[in-house]
Amino acid sequence: MNRQENRGLRINAVITLLLGLFAIGAIGTIIASSKDDKQTEKARLVIGKSAPDFEVTNTHGDKVALSDYRGKVVVLNFWASWCGPCVKEMPLINEVYQSDQADLAVLFVNAGESKGTVNEFLAENDFDFPVMIDVTGKVAGLYGIVGLPVTYIIDKQGNLHQSIVGEITSSEQLQTYIQAAADE
């Protein structure tokens, strides 16, 4: 075999290898996108249907599950410290938390930040409420969260009553949603 034939075989081998790698990558992409589609399907929430249950650890070190609050109206707020609208609405939601109503629970879920970052933010802003840490985004994924802030009002039976995408700008608005869920 001469040099030119040997060189041609090497080029063919490289091309075959590249095509094989491309095919493997394409198959991987198809599999990953089909998993994403299934997760997106699961994340579609319907008002009036059961809220997805979850269990996480909060900043006080307690294990908390949404189902622990059955029998109460739940304000479930997804936020992050880097999110301006989240930070602006937090005092309004904190007022509701501090009202200490017997049939109401306020759950703050931090999406994607570490416990240290969350605790630092809480200390800097003089908030003392417990925050559920969702570093991996598992809970946010269950609720289809793609932007922040998002707040869900969950009725006493554990069903989604209201979805609020974006900043809550008035306590009256929030109280109206809470009262409507309590009346169900």
C-alpha positions as CSV (number, residue, x, y, z in Angstrom):
1,M,0.0,0.0,0.0
2,N,1.4,3.4,-0.9
3,R,1.4,6.6,1.1
4,Q,-1.5,8.1,-0.8
5,E,-3.8,5.1,-0.2
6,N,-2.8,5.0,3.5
7,R,-3.6,8.7,3.8
8,G,-7.0,8.2,2.1
9,L,-7.8,5.4,4.6
10,R,-7.0,7.6,7.5
11,I,-9.2,10.4,6.2
12,N,-12.0,7.9,5.7
13,A,-11.5,6.7,9.3
14,V,-11.6,10.2,10.7
15,I,-14.7,11.1,8.7
16,T,-16.4,7.9,9.9
17,L,-15.4,8.6,13.4
18,L,-16.8,12.2,13.2
19,L,-20.1,11.0,11.7
20,G,-20.4,8.4,14.4
21,L,-19.8,11.0,17.1
22,F,-22.3,13.3,15.5
23,A,-24.9,10.5,15.4
24,I,-24.3,9.7,19.1
25,G,-24.7,13.4,19.9
26,A,-27.9,13.7,17.9
27,I,-29.4,10.6,19.7
28,G,-28.4,12.1,23.1
29,T,-30.1,15.4,22.2
30,I,-33.3,13.6,21.1
31,I,-33.4,11.6,24.4
32,A,-32.8,14.6,26.5
33,S,-35.4,16.7,24.8
34,S,-38.0,13.9,25.2
35,K,-37.2,13.9,28.9
36,D,-37.6,17.7,29.0
37,D,-41.0,17.3,27.3
38,K,-42.1,14.8,29.9
39,Q,-41.0,17.1,32.7
40,T,-42.8,20.1,31.1
41,E,-45.9,18.0,30.9
42,K,-45.6,17.1,34.6
43,A,-45.0,20.8,35.4
44,R,-48.3,22.0,33.8
45,L,-50.4,23.0,36.7
46,V,-54.1,23.4,36.7
47,I,-56.1,25.7,39.0
48,G,-58.5,23.6,41.0
49,K,-56.3,20.5,40.9
50,S,-54.0,19.2,43.6
51,A,-50.8,21.1,44.2
52,P,-47.7,19.0,43.8
53,D,-46.4,17.8,47.2
54,F,-42.7,18.1,48.1
55,E,-40.4,17.9,51.1
56,V,-37.4,20.1,51.6
57,T,-35.3,21.4,54.5
58,N,-35.7,25.0,55.6
59,T,-33.1,27.5,56.9
60,H,-33.9,26.4,60.5
61,G,-32.9,22.9,59.6
62,D,-36.5,21.5,59.7
63,K,-37.9,19.1,57.1
64,V,-41.0,20.6,55.6
65,A,-43.6,19.1,53.3
66,L,-46.4,20.9,51.6
67,S,-48.8,18.2,52.8
68,D,-48.0,19.2,56.5
69,Y,-50.2,22.3,55.9
70,R,-53.3,20.6,54.7
71,G,-56.3,22.3,56.3
72,K,-54.7,25.7,55.9
73,V,-54.6,28.2,53.1
74,V,-51.0,28.2,51.9
75,V,-49.2,31.2,50.2
76,L,-46.3,29.5,48.3
77,N,-43.8,32.1,47.2
78,F,-40.9,31.3,44.9
79,W,-38.1,33.9,45.0
80,A,-34.3,34.6,44.9
81,S,-32.2,37.3,46.5
82,W,-30.9,38.5,43.1
83,C,-34.5,39.1,41.8
84,G,-35.5,42.8,42.2
85,P,-39.3,42.2,42.1
86,C,-38.9,39.3,44.6
87,V,-37.2,41.6,47.0
88,K,-39.7,44.4,46.5
89,E,-42.7,42.1,47.3
90,M,-41.1,40.3,50.2
91,P,-42.2,42.9,52.9
92,L,-45.9,42.5,51.8
93,I,-45.7,38.7,52.0
94,N,-43.8,39.0,55.3
95,E,-46.7,41.0,56.7
96,V,-49.0,38.1,55.9
97,Y,-46.5,35.7,57.5
98,Q,-46.3,37.8,60.7
99,S,-50.1,38.1,60.9
100,D,-50.0,34.6,62.4
101,Q,-53.5,33.6,61.2
102,A,-54.3,30.1,62.5
103,D,-55.7,28.8,59.1
104,L,-52.9,30.4,57.0
105,A,-49.3,29.3,56.2
106,V,-46.7,31.2,54.2
107,L,-44.0,29.2,52.6
108,F,-41.0,31.0,51.1
109,V,-39.1,28.8,48.6
110,N,-35.7,30.1,47.5
111,A,-35.0,28.9,44.0
112,G,-31.4,28.0,43.3
113,E,-29.4,29.7,46.0
114,S,-27.4,28.2,48.9
115,K,-28.4,28.2,52.5
116,G,-25.6,30.6,53.3
117,T,-26.6,33.1,50.6
118,V,-30.3,32.9,51.8
119,N,-29.3,33.4,55.5
120,E,-27.1,36.3,54.6
121,F,-29.9,38.0,52.6
122,L,-32.4,37.4,55.5
123,A,-30.0,38.9,58.1
124,E,-29.3,41.9,55.9
125,N,-33.0,42.6,55.5
126,D,-34.1,41.8,59.0
127,F,-36.4,38.9,58.0
128,D,-36.7,36.1,60.4
129,F,-39.1,33.7,58.6
130,P,-37.9,30.2,57.6
131,V,-37.1,29.7,53.9
132,M,-37.2,26.4,52.1
133,I,-34.0,25.9,50.2
134,D,-34.4,24.5,46.7
135,V,-30.8,24.6,45.4
136,T,-31.3,22.0,42.8
137,G,-34.6,23.5,41.5
138,K,-36.6,20.3,42.1
139,V,-39.5,22.1,43.8
140,A,-39.4,24.9,41.2
141,G,-39.5,22.2,38.5
142,L,-42.6,20.6,40.0
143,Y,-44.3,24.0,39.8
144,G,-43.0,24.8,36.3
145,I,-41.2,27.9,37.5
146,V,-39.3,29.6,34.6
147,G,-39.2,33.2,36.0
148,L,-39.4,34.8,39.4
149,P,-41.3,35.8,41.5
150,V,-44.2,33.4,41.3
151,T,-46.7,32.9,44.1
152,Y,-49.4,30.2,44.4
153,I,-52.3,30.3,46.7
154,I,-53.3,26.8,47.7
155,D,-56.7,26.1,49.4
156,K,-57.3,24.1,52.6
157,Q,-57.8,20.9,50.6
158,G,-54.4,21.2,49.0
159,N,-55.7,22.4,45.6
160,L,-54.2,25.2,43.5
161,H,-56.5,28.2,43.9
162,Q,-54.5,31.1,42.3
163,S,-51.3,31.7,40.4
164,I,-49.6,35.1,40.6
165,V,-46.8,35.5,38.1
166,G,-44.7,38.6,38.8
167,E,-44.5,41.0,41.7
168,I,-47.3,41.3,44.1
169,T,-47.8,45.1,44.5
170,S,-50.4,45.4,47.1
171,S,-51.4,43.7,50.3
172,E,-55.1,44.1,49.4
173,Q,-54.5,42.0,46.2
174,L,-52.8,39.3,48.2
175,Q,-55.5,39.3,51.0
176,T,-58.2,39.1,48.3
177,Y,-56.7,35.9,46.9
178,I,-56.1,34.4,50.4
179,Q,-59.7,35.2,51.4
180,A,-61.1,33.6,48.2
181,A,-59.2,30.4,48.9
182,A,-60.3,30.3,52.5
183,D,-64.0,30.7,51.4
184,E,-63.7,27.6,49.1
